[in-house]
Amino acid sequence: MHPVEAQLIAYNAREDEPFMRCFTRDVRILNGRGEVVLEGWDAMRVRYAEAFAKEPDVRCALLHRIHHGDFVVDHEHLTGYRDGTEKHAVAIYCVRDGLIAQVQFL
């Protein structure tokens, strides 16, 4: 299974270990301006474990996906926040050696 699809399934199941296995040890998360907001597997593990615990009902629905070489672009719709908000995001995944090496969220 492609790592971007596998991480989405694990994200929605709130399964830390399967989620983290989709990423390289030196993974980087960037914001829309291209600034690094998180770097490294350990930092990512902490961030997402906290997010899964804080918002256990959040789910991400894939609206559109584009594959282009080592890149995958997803348009995502997130629901289930405790305050009732919904969010849309564009995530640009860069895959290296079968794992996600970088994600930029717009």
trRosetta pair geometry for C-beta under 8 A, 3 or more apart (Angstrom, degrees):
i j d omega theta_ij theta_ji phi_ij phi_ji
1 5 5.5 -112 174 84 101 116
1 6 4.8 119 110 -63 120 102
2 5 4.6 80 67 12 92 106
2 6 6.8 -167 89 -9 44 90
2 72 7.5 119 158 -71 134 152
2 95 7.8 -69 -169 -95 90 158
3 6 5.3 -55 -139 41 36 114
3 7 6.1 35 162 -21 70 103
3 22 4.3 141 -167 -158 95 89
3 23 7.7 143 175 -62 131 42
3 93 7.9 -166 95 168 98 141
3 95 6.1 148 47 -121 121 114
3 98 6.4 126 -36 165 122 56
3 99 5.5 137 -99 -128 165 37
3 100 5.2 -157 124 -32 129 86
4 7 6.1 -52 -145 35 28 107
4 8 6.7 30 153 -20 60 106
4 22 7.7 132 -73 -177 24 130
4 65 7.8 144 122 -145 135 126
4 72 4.5 -76 -47 76 169 161
4 74 7.0 180 176 -42 125 126
4 93 4.9 160 -99 66 118 167
4 95 7.0 -87 -37 -66 100 119
4 100 6.5 110 -78 -78 69 117
5 8 5.8 -56 -152 34 32 113
5 9 6.6 31 153 -17 66 105
6 9 5.8 -54 -150 36 32 110
6 10 6.3 26 155 -12 66 109
6 18 7.0 -124 169 167 97 97
6 21 7.8 -70 137 88 132 95
6 22 5.1 177 93 -94 107 120
7 10 5.6 -56 -143 44 34 109
7 11 5.9 44 154 -28 67 105
7 19 5.7 76 -143 -146 73 65
7 22 3.9 -144 -66 84 100 169
7 23 7.3 73 -95 -46 135 88
7 100 6.4 -17 -28 -9 151 145
8 11 5.5 -48 -143 32 29 116
8 12 6.5 24 159 -13 62 106
8 60 6.3 -112 -148 88 88 121
8 62 6.4 13 -159 -54 156 117
8 74 7.7 177 -80 -124 132 163
9 12 6.1 -60 -151 39 27 106
9 13 6.3 16 154 -9 64 113
9 18 7.7 -61 96 133 94 133
10 13 5.7 -62 -142 46 32 106
10 15 4.7 -94 -155 65 82 100
10 18 3.9 -159 -109 103 128 102
10 19 3.8 -170 125 -70 127 69
10 21 8.0 159 -71 41 167 92
10 22 6.9 -168 29 -18 141 128
11 14 7.4 22 176 -74 31 40
11 19 5.8 102 -67 -115 60 119
11 60 5.8 1 113 21 130 127
12 59 5.0 49 -134 -140 93 85
12 60 6.0 -119 -73 39 93 78
13 18 7.4 12 70 62 130 136
14 52 4.6 133 -151 -154 94 112
14 56 6.1 23 -107 -149 162 71
15 18 4.5 21 114 34 123 110
15 19 5.9 156 88 -22 66 93
16 19 5.8 -71 -152 38 23 114
16 20 6.1 13 164 -14 66 112
16 45 7.1 66 -171 -152 109 83
16 48 6.9 147 -123 109 80 107
16 49 5.6 28 -111 -93 130 87
16 52 6.6 -126 -70 20 87 163
17 20 6.0 -58 -142 38 27 105
17 21 6.4 32 159 -26 63 106
18 21 5.7 -52 -147 29 32 116
18 22 7.5 40 154 -29 58 98
19 22 6.3 -60 -176 16 35 113
19 48 6.4 -146 125 143 144 152
20 23 6.1 -68 -162 35 47 107
20 41 6.8 85 -166 -165 106 97
20 44 7.1 145 -120 107 90 109
20 45 5.6 25 -105 -96 137 92
20 48 7.6 -180 -70 63 89 141
22 99 6.4 154 168 -146 39 76
22 100 5.5 27 140 9 89 111
23 27 4.3 -12 178 -64 116 148
23 41 6.3 160 106 -110 112 87
23 44 6.4 -74 107 103 166 163
23 99 5.9 100 -161 174 12 106
23 100 4.9 -44 -104 68 67 94
23 101 7.7 141 -159 -85 68 25
24 27 5.1 148 62 -59 74 76
24 41 7.3 -121 115 -66 41 106
24 96 6.2 -2 -52 66 143 109
24 97 7.4 86 -91 58 115 107
24 99 4.7 132 -57 107 72 127
24 100 6.8 -137 -3 84 80 43
24 101 4.6 18 11 -104 137 69
25 40 7.2 -9 161 -151 62 65
25 41 4.6 -58 -141 -20 50 131
26 39 7.5 -11 -172 -177 63 85
26 40 6.4 -27 -129 -100 42 57
26 41 7.4 -34 -44 -27 23 88
26 101 7.1 6 82 -152 84 85
27 39 7.5 -178 94 -151 52 43
27 40 6.9 113 54 -131 69 3
27 41 6.0 93 19 -76 104 63
27 44 5.7 0 80 -33 129 154
27 100 6.5 40 -119 108 118 83
27 101 6.1 -154 -109 -159 62 31
27 102 6.7 174 -158 -80 63 39
27 103 7.5 14 -176 2 106 92
28 36 5.4 -63 -164 -126 111 106
28 38 7.2 155 -158 88 45 60
28 39 5.1 -2 -110 -110 78 80
28 101 7.3 13 23 150 83 66
28 102 4.8 -6 62 -114 91 88
28 103 7.7 -172 94 32 53 58
29 36 7.2 99 71 -156 49 62
29 37 5.4 -62 102 65 95 89
29 38 4.0 16 42 53 116 104
29 39 7.5 -139 26 -66 69 45
29 44 6.8 134 -25 -100 121 104
29 102 7.6 173 -82 -157 31 58
29 103 5.3 -10 -116 66 73 95
29 104 7.8 153 -167 -90 48 36
29 105 7.2 10 -174 -6 94 105
30 34 5.5 -11 -179 -147 134 33
30 35 6.3 144 -154 68 80 32
30 36 5.7 -49 -96 -92 76 45
30 37 6.6 129 -131 7 23 87
30 102 6.8 19 -5 -176 109 103
30 103 7.1 -173 28 95 73 47
30 104 4.1 -22 71 -108 109 83
30 105 7.3 176 86 21 56 64
31 34 7.3 -53 70 13 64 17
31 35 5.2 -5 38 56 105 89
31 37 5.2 82 -38 -34 95 127
31 104 7.4 -6 85 -156 8 75
31 105 6.4 -37 -128 65 43 87
32 104 7.3 111 -97 169 35 95
32 105 6.7 -65 -55 102 74 58
32 106 4.5 91 -109 -125 100 58
34 104 6.9 -12 -102 -130 54 131
36 39 5.4 18 176 -55 128 110
38 43 5.3 -173 -166 124 88 120
38 44 5.8 107 149 -82 128 73
38 47 5.9 -40 -122 -25 148 160
39 43 6.2 46 67 45 42 148
40 43 4.7 82 71 13 94 105
40 44 6.7 -165 95 -8 47 90
41 44 5.7 -61 -148 39 29 111
41 45 6.2 36 154 -26 66 105
42 45 5.6 -49 -148 30 31 115
42 46 6.7 29 155 -16 62 103
43 46 5.9 -55 -153 35 33 110
43 47 6.3 31 152 -19 66 109
44 47 5.7 -56 -145 38 33 112
44 48 6.1 17 164 -7 69 111
45 48 6.5 -66 -143 44 22 98
45 49 6.0 25 160 -21 63 112
46 49 5.9 -57 -143 36 25 111
46 50 6.4 24 158 -16 62 109
47 50 6.1 -64 -158 37 25 110
47 51 6.4 22 151 -17 64 110
48 51 5.2 -49 -140 38 39 114
48 52 6.1 43 158 -22 69 102
49 52 5.9 -51 -145 35 28 110
49 53 6.4 24 155 -15 61 109
50 53 5.9 -61 -148 40 29 108
50 54 6.0 23 158 -17 67 113
51 54 5.8 -58 -138 40 28 108
51 55 6.1 -30 180 36 66 103
51 58 7.7 -58 162 45 95 145
52 55 7.4 -81 -130 64 16 66
52 56 6.5 51 170 -103 59 62
53 56 6.9 -1 -145 -65 21 92
55 58 4.3 33 137 -19 116 119
55 80 7.1 115 170 113 98 92
55 81 5.9 -31 -141 -121 128 63
55 82 6.4 -126 -117 -17 80 94
57 80 3.8 -145 127 179 84 111
57 81 7.7 -164 80 -67 95 13
57 82 7.4 115 41 -68 116 66
58 78 5.9 6 -171 -175 103 103
58 79 7.2 167 -144 88 58 32
58 80 4.4 179 -99 82 32 109
58 81 5.9 37 -90 -72 100 61
59 78 7.1 171 84 -146 37 60
59 79 6.0 -18 58 63 84 79
59 80 5.1 85 8 -8 79 142
60 76 5.0 -17 -167 -167 106 121
60 77 7.2 142 -158 71 54 42
60 78 5.1 -23 -99 -95 72 80
61 76 6.9 142 71 -160 46 64
61 77 4.6 -21 61 63 100 98
61 78 7.7 -174 19 -77 70 31
61 79 7.2 17 -5 9 109 106
62 65 5.9 -2 -179 -46 124 108
62 74 5.9 -73 -132 -155 94 112
62 75 7.6 98 -167 72 57 58
62 76 6.2 -37 -103 -104 49 72
63 74 8.0 115 43 177 70 73
63 75 4.4 -63 68 101 108 101
63 76 6.6 -175 7 -96 92 18
63 77 5.6 83 -45 -17 114 104
63 88 7.9 -9 -2 -138 147 100
64 74 7.2 159 85 -154 56 45
64 75 4.2 31 44 31 95 116
65 72 6.5 -13 -167 -173 97 98
65 73 7.1 156 -154 81 47 53
65 74 5.3 -8 -103 -103 80 74
65 75 7.7 -134 -63 23 44 70
66 72 7.1 160 82 -157 51 49
66 73 4.5 -3 55 54 102 101
67 71 7.5 152 -159 90 43 55
67 72 5.5 -16 -103 -105 65 80
68 71 5.0 -15 70 68 87 101
68 72 7.8 166 26 -84 64 34
68 73 7.4 15 13 -4 108 104
70 94 5.9 35 130 -160 102 69
70 95 5.0 -144 -169 60 77 77
70 96 6.8 41 -166 -74 133 57
71 92 6.4 -16 -163 -172 109 88
71 93 6.7 147 -156 80 55 57
71 94 5.8 -24 -98 -99 75 63
71 95 7.4 -169 -80 12 24 83
72 92 7.6 161 82 -156 47 43
72 93 4.4 -8 58 58 95 110
72 95 6.8 52 -6 -24 104 113
73 90 6.7 -4 -173 -174 93 97
73 91 7.3 166 -152 85 47 49
73 92 5.3 -10 -105 -106 80 73
73 93 7.6 -164 -75 22 33 73
74 90 7.1 166 85 -154 51 49
74 91 4.7 -5 57 56 101 96
74 93 7.2 38 -3 -9 105 109
75 88 7.2 -8 -177 -171 84 99
75 89 7.8 169 -155 88 43 44
75 90 5.6 -21 -102 -101 64 77
76 88 6.9 155 84 -158 54 51
76 89 4.8 -14 62 62 105 89
76 90 7.4 169 17 -90 81 25
76 91 6.1 26 -7 -2 127 110
77 86 6.8 -1 -175 178 88 109
77 87 7.5 163 -156 86 44 47
77 88 5.7 -19 -101 -102 66 73
78 81 7.4 62 133 -39 100 102
78 86 6.6 164 84 -163 57 59
78 87 4.4 -7 56 60 109 94
78 88 7.6 -170 18 -79 78 24
78 89 6.7 31 -12 1 115 111
79 86 5.0 -10 -97 -115 78 95
81 84 6.5 -72 82 19 88 12
81 85 4.8 -20 65 55 144 79
81 86 7.4 -162 15 -76 111 36
81 87 7.6 75 -31 -11 135 103
89 105 5.5 -31 -168 -158 121 99
89 106 6.9 140 -168 66 66 57
90 105 7.2 139 77 -159 53 49
90 106 4.1 -13 63 54 106 111
91 103 5.7 -17 -168 -166 102 104
91 104 7.3 153 -156 76 50 45
91 105 5.5 -18 -101 -101 75 70
91 106 7.7 -156 -71 18 30 75
92 103 7.0 149 74 -157 51 50
92 104 4.5 -9 54 55 105 97
92 106 7.3 57 -13 -18 102 105
93 100 5.3 -61 -161 -131 110 110
93 102 7.3 153 -156 86 43 55
93 103 5.4 -12 -100 -103 68 80
94 100 7.2 104 70 -158 48 64
94 101 5.2 -59 100 63 95 94
94 102 4.2 12 42 54 116 98
94 103 7.6 -150 19 -69 74 39
95 98 7.0 9 176 -121 108 10
95 99 6.8 162 -153 81 74 23
95 100 5.8 -49 -99 -95 68 50
95 101 6.7 127 -140 5 17 89
96 99 6.4 -32 69 65 66 74
96 101 4.0 31 14 -35 117 137
100 103 6.3 20 169 -53 125 98
